[in-house]
C-alpha cells in the first residue's frame, strides 16, 4: 500500500471473517414514509436457518419497490440492530455509490442459496 493508496487501514483475514456478509432475497419493499432521507423498508429472507430481517435502504433513486421483490442482495447480518425512526433495522444491505451519488445494490451475479456467506 502506497501513501497515495485510497484504501483505509489494512486488516487481517481473521478480521474480515468477523463480518457476516450473507445473501438474502427481498420479499417485500415499502416506502419508508417516516425516513428523513428517501428510503425503503425491505423485508429480506436469508433462508430457514437465519430467517427474515428488516432493513432500511436509501436506494430510491435507482429502484422502485416492485422491481426489488425477488432480487437477491448481499447484507451484513452481525451488526447490532439500529433504530431508524419508528423501525428497527436488523441488517445492513450493501451497495455502491455511482458517479451521481446514487446507491446501486451489491448483488451476486448468479442465483445462490439463501444465507450463503461471502468469502
N, C-alpha and C positions, 0 to 999 in steps of 0.2 A: 504494500500500500504506500503510495507516494503522498507528499504533502498536498498535492492538488486533487487527490482522490476524494470524490464526494461521499464516500461511504462513512458511516459512523464507526464507532469502536468495533474492533474485531472480537468475535465471540468464539467460544469453543463449540464443538459439535454437541457436547452434553447440554450446553445452554439452549441450542436450537431444539433439541429433543424435548425440552420442557414445554414448548409451545405446542398445544394440541390443535393442529390445523386439520380439519375434517371436512368431508364432502357431505352436503345435505341437499335436499330438494325443497324448493319453495312450494308450499301447498296453499298459502294464502298471502295476499298483499293488499293492504288497505292504506289509503291516505292517512297520514298521521296529522290530524287536524290541529292538535294542540302543540305541535312542534314549533320551535322558534324559527328554524330554517326548514324549507320544504323537505319532507321525508316520507317514507312509507314504514308501516309496521309490517314486518314479514313474519310469517309462521314457517319454520323450516323443519323438515323431517330428517333426522340423522339416523334412522333405522331403529330396529327393535331394541337394541342394547342402549342406545343413547337417547332415544325418544325425540320429541318435538321441543323446539325452543323458539322464543321470540327475539326479534332484533329490530332496532330502528336503523334505517339505512337512508342516507341522503343521496339517492340515485334517481331523483325525479327528472333530471334534465335529459337523461338518455333512455329511460324506461317508463312504460305505462304499467299499471298494476296487472292488467290482463295478460301481458306478454311475459310476465315474470313467473306465472304459475307453471309448474312443471320443470323449471330450469334448475340445474344443479349449480351450486355455489360452494366456495371454499370459505370456511369460517373458523375463528378461534373459539374453542369451547372452554378453555380453562382460565379465562379471565374471570374475575368476580363479576356478578351481575351488577348492573348500573341503573339507577333510577333516572329516567329521562322523561320529565314532565309526569304525566299520570301513569306511564308504563314502566315496567322493569325489563330492561334489555338483558337477555340471558346468553348472548353470544355476539361476537363481532364479525360481521360479514366483511370480507376483504375485497379491495378494488384498487384501481389505479386512476390518478387524475390524468385526463388528456390535456392537450395543449390549451384548452379553454377552461380548465379547472373543473370539468365535469367528471363524475366518477363512473368508470367502466368496471363492471364486476370481474373479479378473478374467478375463472371457471375452468373445469377440466375440459380438454378438447375432445374427449370421448366419454361415453357413459361409464361410470364406475359404481360399485356397490355403495349404498348409503352408509355413512360412518367411516369410510376409508380414510386413513390417515395419510397426510402428505409427508413423505420422507425423501 
